[in-house]
Amino acid sequence: MATSTSVPAAARPAEGEADGPAFSPLYQQIKSLITRSLQSGEWKPGEAIPSEMELAARFKVSQGTVRKAIDALADENLVVRRQGKGTFVATHAEEKIQYRFLRLMPDDGQPGGAERRFIDCRRVRAPADVARALELKAGDMAVQVRRVLHFHGSPVVLDDIWLNGTLFKGLTAERLSEYQGPMYGLFETEFGVRMIRAEEQLRAVAADAGAAELLQVPLGAPLLSVERLSRTYGDKPVELRRGLYNTQAHYYRNELS
């Protein structure tokens, strides 16, 4: 049953009033309240959220304000609007979302399903650079995952993935291998961690002996190094991913707006 949450009148200007320096726009306040419900798990990934009318009554604001808040959440891929059905919590299990953070495209068409081969999954004390990135304390545990992604039978991506050890306690190579959907889908359904946004750093590197063997390229072959820091609600970093991409038959695609 949904809990009642309202925006205190003293904490916000009346609708239609100009915002003072201490106030954020009302729709942003409603967006924050809806995000808080998403973070708490009130509505699970893939579930419908209440209608605009119900949310307007809950927060004691107009439907227009709720609509603007939901539009902002949809722009951030936190919810998905479905014509005639309502608004749903976004999930990485959806086909159009599961490759949102993978920007590698084949030269000859649309991306297809990747075949995953997990090399290692273990709990270790986070190295200093990983601890800094994930905002862990010195000596905290992390989960290290190493895998290769194959496209059309050829190895294309070598990933070294570091995860917050507390949030991902119990993650094993067996669980990773048995899960049929995308890795981020496993994270949100079994560990309650949803990747909201990510930032990346790209540079060109030469393949060392280990990468050359796993990606089946010559020693010193050019690779694209992609370091990604993924964050969940509250802008909390939970995954550091260092990937090496073989771009002989692929390219990195990004949309700028």
N, C-alpha and C positions, 0 to 999 in steps of 0.2 A: 504494500500500500504506500503510495507516495506521501512523503512528509510535507508539511506545510512550511513554505519558506517565503517570506516577503521582504521587500526592501523598505527599511524604516524610513518614514517620511523625513525625519530630521537628517538623514544621511544623504539625501538627494534633493535636487530641485524639482519643482513641479514640472510635469510634462509641458513642453512648449516654452519654458523659461530658458533664458540664456544660462549656460553653465558658468559658474564662478570658477576661480582658479583652484579651489579645493575639490571640485567635482569632476568626475568623468562622465561622459554621456550616459544617459539612462540605459540605453540598449547595451552598452558595454558592461554595466553593472548586472544586467539580466544575463548577458553572455557568461559572466564570471560565475553567477549562481548556477546556471545550467552546467557549466564545465565542472563545478564542484560536485554536482550530482553524478556526472559521468565518471569523475575520478573516484567517488565513493562506491561505485558499482550499483547505484540505484537502478540504472538501465544498462544492461549488458551489451557487449558488442553484437550487432545484428538485430537487437530488439528495437521496437518502435518506441519513441519517446511520446509523451502526451501531446495532444493537438495544440495548436496555437491558442485556441480559445481556452483550453484547460490551463495552459501555462500562464495566460494573461490573468485568469482568475486567481491562480495560485500566487502570482507575484503582485497582483493588484495594479497592473499596468494595462495599456492598450494592446490589442492584437498587433498593431503596426510596430510597436516597440519590440514585441516578441519576434515578429517576422524578421526585423532587422538584425536582432541578435542571432537568430538561427541562420540567416544568410551569412553572417560573419563566421559562424561555426562551420558551415558548409564550405566556405572559401578556404578554411584551414583543414578540410578533410576530417573533421571530427564527427560530423553527421552527414548523412546522404539523403537528399530528397528523392522520393519516388512518386511520379505523377499518379494521382488518384489513390495512392496507398498511404501516404504520410511521410514522416521523417524518421529515419532509423540511425542508430549508433553505427558509425562506420566500423568496418572490420577488415583486417588485412587478409581475411579469407576470400574476400570478393575479388574476382578476376581482374577488374579494372584498377584495383587498389594494391594488389599484392606485389606488383612490380613498380610501385610509385617511387621507391628509393633506389631501384636499379636502373640506371640510365644508359646501360649498354645496349646498343641496337645492332642487329646484323646488317651487313651491307646489302643483302638481297631480299629484305622483307621485314615483317613484323616479328617481335621476339616470341619465341616458343617456350614451352616448358623446359626448365633446366633439370638435368639429372644431377643429384647431389651425391658426393662421396665424402663421408666424414673420416678424417684421418686420426683425429684425437679429440678428446673432451676430458678435461681434468680440472680439479680444484687446486689452485696454487695461491701463494701470497702474491698480491699484485705488485709488479715492478713499480718503481717510483713514478715513471712517466704515465703509466696506466692509472695508478692511484690518483695522480693529479687530475687527469682527464675525467675520471669518474667520480671525483670528489670523495675519495675514500681516505681513511686514515692509514698511516704507515703500518704495514703488517696485516691489513685487512685482507680477507680472502676474495679471490676473483675466480670466475670460471673462464677457462681458455678453450676455445673451440677452433679446430683447424679443419677446413674442408676445401674441396675442389668442385666447381660447377662445370658440368659438361653440357654443351649445346650441340645437338646433332652428332653426338658421339665424340666430340673433340673437347679437350679441357681448355677452358677459356678464362676462368677466374679462380685464383687461389686466395682464400680468405683466412686471415687470422682475426678471430673475434674474441673480445674481452668483455665479460659481463659482471655486473655487481654480484658478488658471491652470496650476499644475504638474500637478495630478491630472487635469485635463481638456484636456491638450494634444492638439490634433488635432480638437477638437469644432468642427464647422462647421454653417452653416445647412442645407447639403445633407444632412449626416448626420442632423440633427434631422428634416428634412422627410421623408426616405426611410424612417425607422424607423416601423413601423406600431404598435408598442405604446406604453405610457406612457413618459414621459421618464425616470422613475426606473428603469424596466426597461432602457433604453439605458445609463444610467449604470452599472448593476451588471453588465451582460453585456459591454459594450465597454470600460469604463474601470475595472472592478473596484471601484467605489465604491457601497456600499449605504447608503441612508438608513435609520437605525435609529430615530431619534426627532426630534421637532421641537418648538419652542416658538414661540408666536405672540403678537403684540400687535395689538389691534384698536382702531380709532377711526373716527369718522365724519368725512368730508371732503366738500368741494365739488369738482365736476369742473372742472379747468382746461381751457383750450382744446384741448390735445392729447388728453387723456383723453376729453373730450366728443366729439371727432371720431371717435376710434377705437371708442368704445363706443356711438356714435350716441345720445347723450343731450344735453339742453340744457346750455349753459354754466351752471355752478353747481349742477347737479343733485346730489342727495345720493348719495354712494358709500360703500361700506364699504372702508376701508383695512386690509389684513391684511399684516403684516410677519412673515415666518416665517424662523427660523434652523434649518436642518436639520443633523443631526449623524450621523456614521458611528461605527464601532467606536472605543472609547477616548474617546467623547464629543467627538470632534474636529469642529469646525464646518467644513462644506464647501460650503454653499449658503446664500446670503441671498436671499430672494424677497420682493419688494414687489408685492403685488397690489391692484388696485382692482376691486371687485365691484359690479356693477349689481344691486341687490336688488329691483328692481321686480317681478319674478316669481319671485324666489328668496329663501331665508333661510339664515342661518348656523346649523348644527346641531351641538351638542356634547353628549356624554354625560358626566355627572358621577357618580363613584362613590367 
